[in-house]
Amino acid sequence: MEPASGKRPKHALPQQERLWPPSARPFVAFGVATALAALSLLWTVSDDHNRPPGTPVLVPPAAASPSREAPPASPTSAATRASLSPSPSPTRSTAGPSRRAAKVDLTRPDDGDVLFDDDDFTVEGNVSGLGDDDLRIFIFDEDDETFYLADYGPEDVGGDGPWDIRSTGIGTDFGRDGDTYLVQAVLADRSCRRSLDGLELGNDRYPDFRDLPDGCRVGDQVRVEED
């Protein structure tokens, strides 16, 4: 009990100071923290023992590692592989050298010329690129649609340039005065020559064809009239 005078003795300390002196406060705080940590550990261990098997333990996610830039494209990319792949070897053509197509122009007779039947006349013109082909003269009857071979056989025309061939003319039994015909310069290749070789010509002989034989091609033609 305090003295009746209400004064505390000089050796008395305040209640709080007596319980927790200042020098002990850090130790007390440390002890409280340690006790709380021990209780938390005991609770965790106890929880692990009481957790049913297979229950996942929550683990804090690992910190994501800093992203790195994608490595630069390697030299063996698709485009580079394409450039390094072997290119196909060139295909060797088995075809022989192409020959320039022959070109023929008729300069005589002229379109509309009147020719006497059963009279020979000269056919003239120019040629280029003839090669091994022959030039033959046909007369096409436009009335009965028949081709008549009207020369004296193949002649050596030579190389590029002018040429002339003698025609046996229009046969007397072809038609009547005023009928029209086509005088044709025909290019004859090997196949055409085989069809024409050995035919009798001249002396009013005119081998006739409903169609030109294979390999015979009209290079140029003019229309004339029979008198």
WOBEL-V806808 format. One record per helix or strand of 2 or more residues. SS is the DSSP state (~ for helix, > for strand). FROM is the first residue (numbers start at 1). TO is the last residue. Records with the same first field share a line. If there is no record, write none. Layout:
BEGIN
SS = FROM-TO + FROM-TO
END
This chain:
BEGIN
~ = 15-19 + 22-50 + 78-84 + 190-196
> = 103-108 + 114-115 + 121-128 + 134-141 + 146-149 + 161-167 + 180-188 + 208-209 + 216-226
END
